Amino acid sequence: MAEQNEKNTPVEEQRLEKEEIEDLGSVYRTKGPHAIHCLTVIGQIEGHSEAPQGQKTTKYEHVIPQLVAAQEDPAVEGLLVILNTVGGDVEAGLALAELIASVSKPSATLVLGGGHSIGIPLAVSARRSFIVPTATMTVHPVRHSGVILGVPQTMRSFEQMQQRITGFVAAHSGMTEKRYTDLMLHTGELVMDMGTVLDGRRAVKEKLIDELGGLSDALAWLYREIER
């Protein structure tokens, strides 16, 4: 019986790995030269409120335990975060960005498709950030959906929230707060909105993202950092 269980172990491991990819969008301990925890952030970042049915989301209550596990598990040597997000809950996105930034192991982010709005702090949160040439990053002011009070305190609250985002991006990238604000308040580029769309090459030129590259480039950088 013990021998039979031992034979079934690889099959069981494959089943659990498949479930983890389907449920959480993550690969725990890749099987390359070094064990990398690969986390994906896709669609809308979901915070305290559930997104409408049928919308692709990344739930922050799923991501937080994974980041804690990646930090605490001695078998995990590095962290790779792959992003293709339209943004979402500001506080949830900023909380995840702060958590990624506090991981002590080598970490890298890779932007594929898009890293918009609150996805930008996530894109710059790791030690090294990568973006593919065809990806875009949309820099725009904080938005709010729902009822708000038309009082000066509301405007001040928006300013403080925006400052938290701008300060985090400036602290974790080569872009200054002034330049980020200029791009954020730019008019004439987005229809019925203000802000700036940066493709991969321009995001690197603006020093928002560290390097132009894909999956192999991000993994190669992580391997070098781990071996160093």
Secondary structure, DSSP 8 states (H G I E B T S, - for coil): -HHHHHHHHHHHHHHHHHHHHHHH-EESS-SSSS-EEEEEEEEEEE-SS---TT--EEEHHHHHHHHHHHHH-TT--EEEEEEEEEEE-HHHHHHHHHHHHT--S-EEEEEEEEE-TTHHHHHHSSSEEEE-TT-EEEE------S----SHHHHHHHHHHHHHHHHHHHHHSS--HHHHHHHHT-BSSSTTSB-EEEEHHHHHHTTSSSEE--HHHHHHHHHHHHH-
